[in-house]
Structure formats: C-alpha cells, structure tokens
Amino acid sequence: MLNQFNGVTWEPDDNYRRLGSRIGPSTSAPVREYSAKIQAPDGQWLPSQPMPASVTGAAPLIDPATGALLVRDRKGALEYDLSWWEPQVDDNLPNAALSSAETPGGVGEVPPGIADLARRATAGERPSFRTALVLEQYFSRNYNVATGAELPTGSGWPQLREFLLESKRGTSEQFAASYVALARIAGIPARLAVGYRAPQTPIGAETVVHNRDILAWPEVAVAGIGWVPLDPVGGAAGAGPAPSRLAEITAKARAELPPPNQLPEQPLPPQERDDESGGNLDIWFIALVALVALVALLVLAVLAVPIVKAVRTLRRKRQTGTSGVVAAWWEARDLMRAYGTRVTPGMTARDLARITSDAPIVDSLTGLATQMDVAMWSGMGANDSAVAEAWASVRRIRKTLAGRPWGARFRAVFAIR
C-alpha cells in the first residue's frame, strides 16, 4: 500500500509493529474470515491482505493501517498460513459516506490543467463513494490500456500528466496512480495498492502467481467498511483483488451508476434563513466568536502534547513488578526519541546505548537493560526496589537531557510522537 505521494515518488508508511498471535478486524461492518497457505519467494515483504487476522509459520511485523507484512533479513522461500478478514457489506454501499478518519492525502505540486480535469471527471459532485465510482467510470470510458512491446512506465506527475492530458494510454500503474491523485484533489481519501491480479482458478485450488501478474489499483476509504478496491481500467487489465462479497456489491453499484449527464443532484444541507425582521446576524460578532474559538483551540493544541505526555508518565509510574521495569524502559525510549534520537522497532536498551554519546545516558541505559534482563528473563520478576531503581535510571537520563540547548528542550516538550 503506497500512501505518500510528493509528486515524484509513491512511498509506503513505515509504521510497523509486532503482529502478535491474532488481531481483530479494523471495520465496524460484519466480517468473515478466510485463510490460505502461501509460499513466498525471497524478499522482505510477505504477500498479505488489507486486514490480516493471523500468521502462522512466520513472525512478521505488521503495518496495521495497510495490512503489510514485513520480515527483515529473510533469505529464501517461506511457507506460512495467512488468515484475514473481509467485510460483508449490504446493497446500500453506493449511498455510503466516505470515512472521516482518513484524510485525502498529499499530491505534491499539481501541474496546470489537472485540477480542472479532476472537477470534470467527478462531474462536480461533492466527495462521496458515488463520486468515487463516477471518477472510476470516467477513466474506464476515456482512457485506453497500453499494449505492445513499449509500455509507459513511471507514476510521477510528468508521467501522469502525459497520460491524463496527452497520450491517454497507460498500464495499470498509470491508471491507478492517476485515479488516486485526482481523487485526492477532489477530496476523496484514496491510496495506491500494488499486488497481483485475481487468479482464474477455483477458490481453494492451488494457484501459482508470476511476476507478469503484478497489478496496481486504487482504494478509497468508506465509513464503517474500510478501504474499498476499485478498477479504473474497467477490467481490461484484469481485476485487482480476488473476488469477494465486497467486490460483488461494488460491481453491482458500478453497473447501476447512471451516465454522468443523468446523475441526480446530491441534496444540499438546509440553509439558515434570516429572521422575520429581515435582519442578518452581526458579522463582527461572528468574526469575534470565531477568533476567540480559534485562540482557545490554539492554546489547547499547544498544551495538549505536554499534558498527554505527563498523564502517560504518571500511568507508567503506577505499574508494578516486571511491568513497572518495562514501563521505565518505554519512558526512557520516548525521552530519547523526543530529543531526536532515531529509535527503530525492536530496538533494545543496549541498542539505544550503543548509538548514544552521552556517558551518563549510556550508563543509565546499560543499567536499565540489566534490570530488564533480571525482571523478564531470570524468572525472579521484579520487586518494588527493582522498579524504583529502573525509574531512578530514567530520572538520570531526564536530568542529562535537560542540560541540552534550549531549542532542543523546547522541541522535546512539544514532540508529538
């Protein structure tokens, strides 16, 4: 899943964490669980699904927002069992609203003429799932799939502009990337997915997927359902994900979509009327209220970060036993991260000590690592004295960091992560 676009390259998020034994679905819609045995060739990413439930036979990291599975430093093929969730939606999908939890996303510097094209392609409709289908229909009717030996490549704005405004000929890469870019300009939260076209074998049969089956397609975020795959190519390059209940309902909504010139107008929200005397609200009073509200929100936003951090620290200090020692390590890790130290997933206290130059901090992290070893692996656990010593190491780290320049301390206080 490629979420980040700066106008030149598409990149995935890097928010991996340990998968654990099982995770629930990330949607409020009814779901059904599916499973498959997969043998993946060499490579750090494992073939996955948008909402994995469990993985056996491997211990990957997971990006919960996309379902991407990552196994670092893997060599050779790997066989594993993958279970995943799929939403079971009803026929009301065409009237569903877009998810307010997802922002449309960035598109970099938009070339001239592209914003006007986005408005034409969505028929001037307000952002909705129906608008997303209108945009999909525009691509399938006005652009052609490239064939032959010389196929266009690239998905930055230079290549997308040529595809959208000039050649109107491209592969699934240009179709999907262009769709996501125009959808975001139109206010539709969308992302770019890269995977494999749906196999033609019966469900449950063994399927071999080749490099030539690689495909790109867009997905839009729908309230109460999650990310819904679309097909702007119009089936000419093969479907994206495998057939499912969600794909069936989407296909039905696509088939029932009227032509752009026959789309019924979406109802506008009711407008407030002037009072019976014909007077209007005082514009200056409205401006003053808006200014006061803006200042209040700004103050709350500024204070929110240190307040949340303080509450988090108090909750960690209430932990006892082994959990108290681990909570002290989390506090030390977050302190170092707030002051600009790069902390990667899976990093231990000793790893952090190796990349730190301040001797007092190195000593404190080394001591904290020893306390964690005793608490977690010796079988003895941790008593109140061990927890107190762990938090004493945190206080020494905090005191050393407080001696850094004023600018670094200010940034650390308001570091959001």
N, C-alpha and C positions, 0 to 999 in steps of 0.2 A: 504494500500500500504506500503510495507516494503522496504525501500531504503538503509538502513545502515546495513552492514554486516562486523563484525570484525573477522570472522572465528569461532565464538562460537554462537552468537545470531543475529537474524534479528530484526531490530527496525525501527519504522516509524520516519519520520521527525516530529518536534514539532514546526510548523510554522503557528499556527492558527491565524486567524483574523476574525473580524465581517463579516458576509455574506452580509449584506445589502439586498435590495429588489430584485436585479437581477444582474447577471454578464453575460458577453458575452463569446463566445467560445474561447478556448485557442489554436486555429488552424487556419491556413490560407486556409484550404480546405473548400469547400461548406459544410454546415451543415444542419441538420434537427432536429427539436425539438420534443421530446417525453415527456410524463408525466404519472404518476401513483399515486394512493393513497396507502399509506403504513401504516401498523400498526405494530410498532416495540415493542418488549418486553423490559423489564428493561435492562439498560446498557447505558454507556455514549456515545458510537458511534452509529450513525444512519445509516442504510443501505443507500448507495449512489451510484453514478455513477462517472466515471472519470471526466466528465465535467458538473457539476450541473449548471442549469440556475437560478432556484429559488426554495425556500422552503416556503410553507405557512402552518400554523398550528403549527409551531415551530420556535424558534430563535436560530439556532445552530451557532457555529463558523465553519470556513472552512479552510482547508489547500489547497490553490489554486493550488499547484503543483500536488496534487493527487486527489482532489475532496472529501477527507474525511470530514465528518460532525461530530461535537463533541458538546454534551450538557452535561455540568458538573452537578453533583449532581442531576441527574434525577432519579426519583423513579416511578416505574410502567410503563405500556404500554403507548405509544404515537402514535397518528394518525396524519399524515401530508401528504401534496401533494408535490411530487417531480417532477420538470421538469428538463430535461437535454438535452445536445446537443450530436449528433453523427455525425462524419464526413461522407460525401457521396463521396467516392473515386471512381476513374475510374479503368479501367483494367490495367493501367500502374504501379500498385503497386509493382509487382516483380522487376521492374527496379528502384524503388525509392531509394534514398540515405538515410543514417542514419542521424539523427538530430545532427548537430554540437553544438547545445545549451546544450546538455546533455552529461556529462562525463560517461564513462563506470561504474564507482563506485568501491568501495573497496571490497576486498575479504579476508582480513586478511592474515595470513601466509599459503601459499598454500602447501599442502602435496606433497611429491615426486610422480612423475608419472602423476599428474593431468594436468600440463601444456602440456605435450606431448599428453595426451588424448584430450585436447581442440583443439590442432592442427589437430589431426586425425579426430576428429568429425566434424570440419569445412572444411575438405578436403584441408587445406592450403590456403583457399580463404581469400582475404582481407575483412575487415569488410564492410558489406552491408546488405540490407534486404534479398537478396538472400542467403547470408551466414547464416543469422538467420534462414531461412527456412531449409537450409542444416543441421544445428545443430538440429532443431526440428525433421527432418526426422531421424537423427542418433539415437535419443532417442527412437522414436516410433518403430524402427526396432531392436534395440539391448537390450532393457530393458523390463521387464515384470511388470505388475501391481500385487501387493501383494493382496492375498485373504485369507480368513480363520479367525480364532479367534485371532491369534497372528500377529498383524500388526506392522511393524517397525515404530518407531517414532523418532523425532529429525531431525534437519536441520543444525547442526554444522558440521565442517569439519570431525570429527571422523565418524559421521553417513553418511555423503555424500561420504566419501572415500570408506566406506564399500559398499555402494550402487553402486558407479561408477566402482570400480575395483574388487569387490568380489562377492557379492550376486546378483547384477543386478536385484533386486526385491525391489519394494517400492510402497508407496502410492503417491498421487498427491503432497504431501508435499516434498518428496524426488525428484520427477521428476522436479517440478517447481524450487526448491531451487538449484538443481544441474544444471539445464539449465541456470539460472541467473548467477551462479558462473562461468561456462565455457564460457558463452557469454562475461562476463566482462573480463576474461582472454584473450579472442580473440579480444578484443577491441570493442565489441558491447554494447552500453548503454542499460541496462536491469534492471528491477525491479521485485519484487515478489508481486503478488496480492493475497489476501485472500477474498473469498466471497462465493457465492452459485452457484451450477451448474444450467444450463439453465432449466427453467420449461418446462414440456411437454404439458402444457395446451395451448389452442389457445391464441393469443395475444388479450388482453383486458379482458380475463376471470379472475376470482378471483383465486389466487394461494396461497397455504399455503407452506411455506418453513420451513423445520425441521433442527435440528442440524445435522442429517445424510447427509444433502445436502451440507455441508460445503466443499469447494474445494479450492485448490491453483493452480495458473497458472502464467506463466511468461508474461511480456510485454516488447517490445522493442520500442525505440524512433525512429520514422521515420520523416524525414524532410517534413514540410508542412502538416503533418497529425496529429502527436502526438503519443501517446502510443498505439501500436497495440497488442492485446492479441494473444498469441499462445497456442498451445496444444501439448506439447511433449509426453503426454500419448497416443496420437493417437486416442482419442475418447473412449478408453477402460474404463475410469472412468467418462465419461460424459463431455460435453462441459463446458467451463468456463462461460463467459458472455452470455447473451441472444442473439439469432440470430439478425443480423443487416446487413446493406449493407456492412460495413467494414468486417464483418465475412464472408459474401459470397465471396467477392473479395479475401480475404486471403485464403479461401478454394480452390478457383479456381487456385490461384498461387501455392498452395501446390500440387494440383493434376497435374499441368503442370510441376512440377520440375523434371528434368531428374535424373536418378541414379547418385550417386557420381562419378562413373568412366566415365560418359558421360557428365559431366558438361563442357560447353565451357569455355575457359580461359577468364577471365576478361581482357580487353585491358589495357596495361600498358601505363602510361603517356609517351609522346615522350621524348627521351633522347637528351641532348645537345651534338653536335658533336664538335670535335676540329676544330680550324681554318685551312684554306687551307695549311698553312705552317707547320702544324703538331705540333705546339707548344701548350702547356697547360697553363691555367691561373696560375699565380704565387700563389702557395699555401700559402705563407707567407702573401701576400696581402689579400687573402680571410680570413685568420685567423685574421688579424688585423682589417678588416672591421667587422667581426663577434664580436670581442672583444669590439670594440667601440660601436656597436649596443647594445651589452649586457649591457655595463656600462650605456648607455643612458636609456635603458629600466629600469634598476635597480633604477637609480636616479628618473625617472618619477614615478615608482611604490612607492618609498619611499615618494615622495612629494604629490602623488595623494590623499592620505587619508586626511591629514590636509587641502589641498586645497578644496576638495569636502565639508568637514565639514564647512569651512569658508564660502563658497558660500551658503550652506544650511542655516547657521545662518543669513547671510545678507538677504536672501529671506524671512525668517521668520520675521525678524525685519521690513520688509516692509508691513506686514499685519496690518490692522486697525480694530477697533471695536472689536467685540467678537472674530473674527478670530485672532486678534493680541494677545489677552489674551491666547487663546488656543495654539497659536504658542509658546508663552513663556513657557507654561507647557511642550510642546514637547521638547523644548530646555533643560529645567531642567531635564526632564526624561532621555534624551540621555546623558547628562553630568554625571548623577548618574550611568547610565549603563556603560559608558566608564571607570568609576573608580571602577568597579567591583560589584556594587550593582545589585542584581537579580531583574529585572523588568519583571513581568509576564503580559500576555494580560489582559486587563480590569482593571489594577491597576490604582487607582486614586492618586492625590497628597497627600491626607490624608493617604492612604495606604502606600505610599512611606515614609511619615514622621514617621509612626509607626515603621518601620524597620530600621530607621537611628538613630545613636547615637550622631552625632554632633549637639549640641544645636542650633548654628546659622543656620544650614541647616534645622533643624526641624521647627524653627520659620519662615524661608523663605518659605518652602513648605506649612506650615499651612496658611500663608498669601496669598500665591498663590491660594490655594484651596478656600479661601473665595472670592477672586477676580473672580475665575471661576464660583462660585455659583451665584454671582451677575450678571455676564455677560451672563450666559447661561440660568438661571432659573428664574430670577426675572422679566423678561420682559422689563427691562430697557436697556439691552445691555451694551456696554462699550464705553466710550469716550476716547479721547487721553490721558487724565490723568490716567485713569484706565490701559490702555495699558502700559504707562510709568512706573507705579508702579509695574506692573507684571514683566517687564523686569528688574526693579531695584532688585526684588527678585532673578531673575536669576543671576544678577551680584554678589549679596551677596553669592549665592551658589558657583559660579565660584571662587570667592576670597577665600572662605573657603577651597575648594578643592585644590587650588593652594598651600596651606600650607602642603599638604601631602608629603610623601617622594618622592625623585627624580624619583625612579623607577616607582612608581605608576603614576606620572605625564607623564612619557615617554610612558608608556603603554596606557594611556588615549588618548594621542595625536594620536597614530597610531592604536587605536582600530578600526577595520574595520566595525563592525556592526553599 
